[in-house]
Amino acid sequence: MTIVGMTLERFFRTWTSYYLLVTDFPNEQALNAVGLPPELRTENPDEKTFTQIIKFFDPKLPDYNPDPYTRPFDVVGIRKLLHSTF
């Protein structure tokens, strides 16, 4: 298992922002609505851009490039992390 967001809101803001950027015509109003700052808006988003977006919206995420195969969490690890955060 892995953790892709510390809260549902942070997860949605991160992924919505990224997918708004990768569309052919990113909507400024939508980017403003999710709260993505202008300095993170780019015409050619890549993995680095995505990592910066994650760090902005979810700074307490334990792994900014979660991979359940190389850096997995077990149930005990997830419980410890979530209980220490909330």
Secondary structure, DSSP 8 states (H G I E B T S, - for coil): ---S-SSHHHHHHHHHHHHHHHSSS--HHHHHHHT--GGG--SS--HHHHHHHHHHH-TT-S-SS--TTTS---HHHHHHHHHHH-
